[in-house]
Amino acid sequence: MSDPVTLGVLFLILAFVLTSAESARSGWRTFYQYVPPTLLCYFLPSLLNTFGWVDGNTTGLYPVVSRVLLPASLILFTISVDLRAFRRLGSRSMLMFAASAVSIMLGGPLAVWVMAQLAPGLVGGAGPDAVWRGLATLAGTWIGGGANQTALKEVFQPSNALFSAIVAVDVFVSNLWLGVLIYGAGRSEAIDRWLRADAGAVEEVRQRVEQEVESVRRIPSTSDLMAILAVGFGGTALAHALSDRIAPYIGTNYPALSRFSLDAPFFWIVGLATAIGIGLSFTRVRRLEGAGASRVASVFLYLMIATIGLKMDILAIADHPGLILVGLVWMLFHVILMVSFSRLIRAPYFFVAVGSQACIGGPATAPIVAAAFHPVLAPVGVLMAILGYAVGTYMGYLCGVLMQLVSP
């Protein structure tokens, strides 16, 4: 299936899901009480890849969507951001991010040790084929992002075959967890009660931003829509232009900063897009929210969710069952620590989900999870995800060393 055909099919899927989710028919209302629409927007496209109708690894849609529509959506989401409101989220958001990074760093060695007791062959190997070398690169991307993974690949030098298998583990396990988080977003109130959490700060921010939006909402004109697109894509063009200069300059003149992934173009694209949006929130541009800037951003974000779904193969476990089992044990430890710490500090599920995805998914998916709670909360996801880039290489390196020590 060609990219233009795939794009059309994705829009048909998104239109079907979102239209049926707003249907007044009792059957659809009952169905969506149990299945969040966002989850379907993610799961249904994955069937295209699973059954071979689309090759999620070669489609050109994801690079375009992630590097053009994602930064544009971040700009449009943040032009109406109220920084004073977001400060009310308090320290628990940062604590949950820290718990997420630490649990991944410690979960890797624990998973290797457990599997070494049960099935040493799964985590053994020698030289470049030593499994711990490949898993160390997985720690980099699960704490930070692709740039961190690339850095650790150069440090630990896994074989190409092993690295390819690890990429499959990453895609399967991380996207499986993404689906779980999105599903939980539709039941956040019940989960918060179970966590004994106070979601008041999150709800206050959501209501405050939503009320401000409603107070200026109007029917958009053609010029309004053109202005919204100009701001989103113009800001994205500026972010790309600056990142194309900043990243190579840092890589050439300050190579030591690569440890913080500051030579990664995507880091600067996302960071600059967010900064541009926040900067515009102090100007009259914020009035575009009344014409539907965040709704346009939501369309971009839903398309991002669908293209991520294209990369998911629900049958991939058959290709690498052993390594995927290691990844699932690793993820289980992460989940147990996150839930336990959340109950300890009474942090709401929003912080659990966004803190987890800020590490494991990074800027590409953290705003998606945040927006699953409400579109106005998307900036929280990207701001938390940027932190992962700064610590991903260091914590991933330490995780790799620990996995080496416990490997058979």
C-alpha positions as CSV (number, residue, x, y, z in Angstrom):
1,M,0.0,0.0,0.0
2,S,1.5,3.3,-1.1
3,D,1.9,6.2,1.3
4,P,-0.9,8.3,-0.2
5,V,-3.3,5.4,0.0
6,T,-2.1,4.7,3.6
7,L,-2.7,8.3,4.6
8,G,-6.2,8.2,3.2
9,V,-7.0,4.9,5.0
10,L,-5.7,6.4,8.3
11,F,-8.0,9.4,7.9
12,L,-10.9,7.1,7.2
13,I,-10.1,5.1,10.4
14,L,-9.7,8.3,12.5
15,A,-13.0,9.8,11.1
16,F,-14.8,6.5,11.8
17,V,-13.5,6.2,15.4
18,L,-14.1,9.9,16.4
19,T,-17.5,10.1,14.7
20,S,-18.8,6.8,16.3
21,A,-17.4,8.0,19.6
22,E,-19.7,11.0,19.5
23,S,-22.7,9.0,18.4
24,A,-25.8,9.1,20.5
25,R,-26.6,5.4,19.7
26,S,-26.7,3.2,22.8
27,G,-24.5,0.6,21.2
28,W,-21.6,2.9,20.5
29,R,-22.0,4.7,23.9
30,T,-21.8,1.3,25.7
31,F,-18.8,0.3,23.5
32,Y,-16.8,3.4,24.2
33,Q,-17.5,3.1,28.0
34,Y,-15.0,0.3,27.9
35,V,-12.8,1.1,24.9
36,P,-11.3,4.6,24.7
37,P,-11.4,6.2,21.2
38,T,-7.7,7.1,21.4
39,L,-6.8,3.5,21.9
40,L,-8.7,2.5,18.8
41,C,-7.0,5.3,16.8
42,Y,-3.7,3.5,17.8
43,F,-4.8,-0.1,17.6
44,L,-6.7,-0.2,14.3
45,P,-3.8,1.1,12.2
46,S,-1.5,-1.5,13.8
47,L,-3.6,-4.2,12.1
48,L,-2.5,-2.7,8.7
49,N,1.1,-3.5,9.6
50,T,0.4,-6.8,11.4
51,F,-1.4,-8.3,8.3
52,G,1.2,-7.0,5.9
53,W,-0.9,-4.4,4.1
54,V,1.5,-1.6,5.2
55,D,5.2,-1.9,6.0
56,G,5.5,0.2,9.2
57,N,9.3,0.1,9.0
58,T,9.5,1.6,5.5
59,T,6.5,4.0,5.2
60,G,7.5,7.6,4.7
61,L,4.6,8.9,6.8
62,Y,6.1,8.6,10.2
63,P,9.2,10.7,9.5
64,V,7.0,13.5,8.1
65,V,4.4,13.4,10.8
66,S,6.9,13.2,13.7
67,R,9.1,16.0,12.3
68,V,6.5,18.3,10.8
69,L,3.0,17.7,12.3
70,L,4.3,16.9,15.8
71,P,6.2,20.2,16.3
72,A,3.4,22.1,14.7
73,S,0.9,20.5,17.1
74,L,3.1,21.4,20.1
75,I,3.3,25.0,19.0
76,L,-0.5,25.2,18.5
77,F,-1.1,23.5,21.9
78,T,1.3,25.8,23.8
79,I,0.3,29.2,22.3
80,S,-2.5,29.3,24.9
81,V,-0.5,27.8,27.8
82,D,-0.8,29.5,31.2
83,L,2.5,28.9,32.9
84,R,1.2,30.0,36.2
85,A,-1.5,27.3,36.0
86,F,1.0,24.6,35.1
87,R,3.2,25.5,38.1
88,R,0.3,24.4,40.2
89,L,1.0,20.9,39.2
90,G,3.7,20.9,41.9
91,S,6.7,18.7,42.6
92,R,4.9,15.4,42.2
93,S,5.2,15.5,38.4
94,M,9.0,15.7,38.7
95,L,9.1,13.0,41.3
96,M,7.2,10.6,39.1
97,F,9.5,11.4,36.2
98,A,12.5,10.6,38.5
99,A,10.8,7.4,39.6
100,S,10.3,6.5,36.0
101,A,13.9,6.9,35.0
102,V,15.3,5.1,38.1
103,S,12.9,2.2,37.7
104,I,14.0,1.7,34.1
105,M,17.7,1.9,35.0
106,L,17.3,-0.7,37.8
107,G,14.7,-2.8,36.0
108,G,17.1,-3.8,33.2
109,P,19.6,-5.5,35.6
110,L,16.8,-7.0,37.5
111,A,15.2,-8.5,34.4
112,V,18.6,-9.9,33.2
113,W,19.2,-11.4,36.7
114,V,15.8,-13.0,36.8
115,M,16.1,-14.5,33.4
116,A,19.6,-15.6,34.1
117,Q,18.2,-17.8,36.9
118,L,15.3,-19.2,34.8
119,A,16.8,-19.4,31.3
120,P,20.4,-18.3,31.1
121,G,20.5,-18.8,27.3
122,L,18.2,-15.9,26.8
123,V,20.5,-13.3,28.3
124,G,23.9,-14.9,27.5
125,G,26.1,-14.6,24.5
126,A,29.7,-13.4,24.1
127,G,31.5,-10.6,22.4
128,P,29.3,-8.3,20.3
129,D,26.4,-10.9,20.6
130,A,26.3,-10.6,24.4
131,V,22.6,-9.8,25.1
132,W,23.4,-7.2,27.7
133,R,25.1,-5.0,25.1
134,G,21.9,-4.8,23.1
135,L,19.8,-4.2,26.2
136,A,22.0,-1.3,27.2
137,T,20.9,0.5,24.0
138,L,17.3,-0.2,24.9
139,A,17.9,1.5,28.3
140,G,19.1,4.6,26.4
141,T,16.0,4.9,24.4
142,W,13.6,4.0,27.2
143,I,15.1,6.7,29.5
144,G,15.9,9.3,26.8
145,G,15.3,8.7,23.2
146,G,16.8,7.6,19.9
147,A,19.8,9.8,20.2
148,N,20.7,8.3,23.5
149,Q,20.3,4.8,22.1
150,T,22.6,5.6,19.2
151,A,25.2,7.0,21.6
152,L,25.1,3.8,23.7
153,K,25.3,1.6,20.6
154,E,28.6,3.3,19.9
155,V,29.7,2.7,23.5
156,F,28.8,-0.9,23.9
157,Q,29.1,-2.1,20.3
158,P,26.4,-4.8,20.0
159,S,26.3,-6.8,16.7
160,N,23.9,-5.5,14.0
161,A,21.8,-8.6,14.3
162,L,21.4,-8.2,18.0
163,F,20.6,-4.5,17.7
164,S,17.9,-5.3,15.1
165,A,16.3,-7.7,17.5
166,I,16.4,-5.1,20.3
167,V,14.7,-2.6,18.0
168,A,11.9,-5.2,17.6
169,V,11.7,-5.6,21.4
170,D,11.5,-1.8,21.8
171,V,8.7,-1.4,19.2
172,F,6.6,-4.3,20.6
173,V,7.0,-3.7,24.4
174,S,6.9,0.1,24.4
175,N,3.9,0.3,22.1
176,L,2.1,-2.3,24.1
177,W,2.6,-0.2,27.2
178,L,1.5,2.9,25.3
179,G,-1.8,1.2,24.5
180,V,-2.2,0.3,28.2
181,L,-1.6,3.9,29.2
182,I,-4.0,5.3,26.7
183,Y,-6.6,2.8,27.8
184,G,-6.1,3.8,31.5
185,A,-6.5,7.5,30.6
186,G,-10.2,6.8,29.9
187,R,-10.5,5.4,33.5
188,S,-8.3,7.8,35.3
189,E,-10.9,8.7,38.0
190,A,-11.3,5.1,39.0
191,I,-7.5,4.5,39.0
192,D,-7.0,7.7,41.1
193,R,-9.4,6.4,43.7
194,W,-7.5,3.1,43.8
195,L,-4.2,5.0,44.1
196,R,-5.7,7.2,46.8
197,A,-4.4,10.1,44.8
198,D,-5.5,13.7,44.7
199,A,-5.9,14.8,41.1
200,G,-7.1,18.3,42.1
201,A,-4.1,20.1,40.7
202,V,-4.4,18.4,37.3
203,E,-8.1,19.1,37.2
204,E,-7.6,22.7,38.3
205,V,-5.2,23.3,35.4
206,R,-7.4,21.6,32.9
207,Q,-10.5,23.6,34.0
208,R,-8.6,26.9,34.1
209,V,-7.2,26.5,30.6
210,E,-10.5,25.2,29.2
211,Q,-12.4,28.1,30.7
212,E,-10.1,30.6,29.1
213,V,-10.4,28.9,25.8
214,E,-14.2,28.8,26.0
215,S,-14.3,32.5,26.8
216,V,-12.7,33.5,23.5
217,R,-14.1,30.7,21.3
218,R,-15.5,31.8,17.9
219,I,-16.4,30.3,14.6
220,P,-13.2,30.3,12.6
221,S,-13.0,32.2,9.3
222,T,-10.7,31.1,6.4
223,S,-8.2,33.7,7.5
224,D,-8.3,32.3,11.0
225,L,-7.5,28.8,9.8
226,M,-4.8,30.1,7.5
227,A,-3.3,32.0,10.4
228,I,-3.4,28.9,12.6
229,L,-1.6,26.9,10.0
230,A,0.9,29.7,9.4
231,V,1.8,29.8,13.1
232,G,2.1,26.1,13.4
233,F,4.1,25.4,10.2
234,G,6.0,28.7,10.3
235,G,7.1,27.9,13.8
236,T,8.0,24.4,12.8
237,A,10.1,25.8,9.9
238,L,11.9,28.1,12.3
239,A,12.6,25.2,14.7
240,H,14.0,23.1,11.8
241,A,16.1,25.9,10.5
242,L,17.6,26.6,13.9
243,S,18.2,23.0,14.8
244,D,19.9,22.4,11.4
245,R,22.5,24.9,12.6
246,I,22.6,24.3,16.3
247,A,22.9,20.5,16.4
248,P,25.9,20.3,13.9
249,Y,27.6,23.2,15.6
250,I,27.5,21.6,19.0
251,G,28.5,18.2,17.5
252,T,31.6,19.8,15.9
253,N,32.7,22.3,18.5
254,Y,31.4,20.8,21.8
255,P,31.4,17.0,21.3
256,A,31.3,16.5,25.1
257,L,27.8,17.8,25.0
258,S,26.7,14.8,23.0
259,R,26.4,13.0,26.3
260,F,23.4,15.1,26.9
261,S,22.1,14.5,23.4
262,L,22.5,18.2,22.6
263,D,23.8,17.3,19.1
264,A,20.6,15.5,18.2
265,P,18.4,17.5,15.7
266,F,15.1,16.1,17.0
267,F,15.9,17.3,20.5
268,W,16.2,20.8,19.2
269,I,13.2,20.6,16.9
270,V,10.9,19.6,19.8
271,G,12.5,21.9,22.3
272,L,12.5,24.9,20.0
273,A,8.9,24.3,18.9
274,T,7.8,24.2,22.5
275,A,9.7,27.3,23.3
276,I,8.3,29.1,20.2
277,G,4.8,28.2,21.3
278,I,5.3,29.3,24.9
279,G,6.9,32.6,23.6
280,L,3.9,33.3,21.4
281,S,1.6,32.7,24.4
282,F,2.6,36.1,25.7
283,T,1.5,37.8,22.5
284,R,-1.8,38.4,20.7
285,V,-1.2,35.1,18.8
286,R,-2.8,33.3,21.8
287,R,-6.1,34.6,20.6
288,L,-6.0,32.0,17.8
289,E,-7.0,29.5,20.4
290,G,-10.5,31.0,20.2
291,A,-10.6,30.1,16.5
292,G,-9.6,26.5,17.2
293,A,-5.8,26.3,17.3
294,S,-5.9,23.3,19.7
295,R,-8.5,21.5,17.6
296,V,-6.2,21.7,14.6
297,A,-3.4,20.5,16.8
298,S,-5.5,17.6,17.9
299,V,-6.0,16.6,14.3
300,F,-2.3,16.5,13.9
301,L,-1.9,14.6,17.1
302,Y,-4.5,11.9,16.2
303,L,-2.6,11.4,12.9
304,M,0.6,11.0,14.9
305,I,-1.2,8.3,17.1
306,A,-2.3,6.5,13.9
307,T,1.2,6.5,12.3
308,I,2.7,5.2,15.5
309,G,0.2,2.4,15.4
310,L,1.5,1.6,11.9
311,K,4.8,0.7,13.5
312,M,3.2,-1.8,15.8
313,D,3.2,-5.5,14.8
314,I,1.1,-7.4,17.3
315,L,2.5,-10.7,16.1
316,A,6.2,-9.6,16.5
317,I,6.5,-11.6,19.7
318,A,6.8,-14.8,17.5
319,D,10.1,-13.5,16.0
320,H,11.9,-12.8,19.2
321,P,10.0,-14.5,22.0
322,G,13.0,-14.7,24.4
323,L,14.2,-11.1,24.2
324,I,10.6,-9.8,24.3
325,L,10.1,-11.8,27.5
326,V,13.1,-10.0,29.0
327,G,11.6,-6.7,27.9
328,L,8.2,-7.5,29.4
329,V,9.9,-8.4,32.8
330,W,11.8,-5.2,32.6
331,M,8.6,-3.2,31.9
332,L,6.8,-5.1,34.7
333,F,9.3,-3.9,37.2
334,H,8.9,-0.3,35.9
335,V,5.2,-0.5,36.3
336,I,5.3,-2.0,39.8
337,L,7.7,0.8,41.0
338,M,5.7,3.5,39.4
339,V,2.4,2.4,40.9
340,S,4.0,1.8,44.3
341,F,5.7,5.2,44.4
342,S,2.5,6.9,43.2
343,R,0.5,5.4,46.0
344,L,3.2,6.5,48.4
345,I,3.1,10.2,47.4
346,R,-0.5,10.1,46.3
347,A,0.3,11.2,42.8
348,P,-2.6,10.9,40.3
349,Y,-2.6,8.5,37.4
350,F,-1.9,11.4,35.0
351,F,1.6,11.8,36.5
352,V,2.1,8.0,36.4
353,A,1.2,7.8,32.7
354,V,3.0,11.0,31.5
355,G,6.1,10.4,33.7
356,S,6.4,6.9,32.4
357,Q,5.9,7.8,28.7
358,A,8.2,10.9,29.0
359,C,11.0,8.3,29.4
360,I,9.9,5.3,27.4
361,G,8.3,7.2,24.5
362,G,9.9,10.6,24.7
363,P,8.7,13.8,23.1
364,A,7.0,11.8,20.3
365,T,4.4,10.0,22.5
366,A,4.5,11.8,25.9
367,P,2.2,14.6,24.6
368,I,-0.1,12.0,23.1
369,V,-0.6,10.3,26.5
370,A,-1.0,13.7,28.2
371,A,-3.6,14.8,25.5
372,A,-5.5,11.5,26.1
373,F,-6.5,13.1,29.4
374,H,-7.3,16.4,27.8
375,P,-5.7,18.2,24.8
376,V,-4.7,21.2,26.8
377,L,-2.4,19.0,28.9
378,A,-0.2,18.0,26.0
379,P,2.5,20.6,26.8
380,V,3.1,18.8,30.2
381,G,4.1,15.7,28.3
382,V,6.7,17.3,26.1
383,L,8.2,19.4,28.9
384,M,8.8,16.3,30.9
385,A,10.1,14.3,28.0
386,I,12.8,16.8,27.2
387,L,14.3,16.0,30.6
388,G,14.9,12.4,29.5
389,Y,17.3,13.5,26.8
390,A,19.5,15.1,29.4
391,V,19.9,12.0,31.6
392,G,19.3,9.1,29.1
393,T,22.9,8.5,28.1
394,Y,24.3,8.6,31.6
395,M,21.6,6.4,33.2
396,G,21.5,4.1,30.2
397,Y,25.3,3.6,30.5
398,L,25.0,2.8,34.2
399,C,22.2,0.4,33.4
400,G,24.4,-1.3,30.8
401,V,27.2,-1.8,33.3
402,L,24.9,-3.3,35.9
403,M,23.4,-5.7,33.3
404,Q,26.9,-6.8,32.4
405,L,27.7,-7.6,36.0
406,V,24.6,-9.8,36.4
407,S,24.8,-11.5,33.0
408,P,25.6,-15.2,33.0
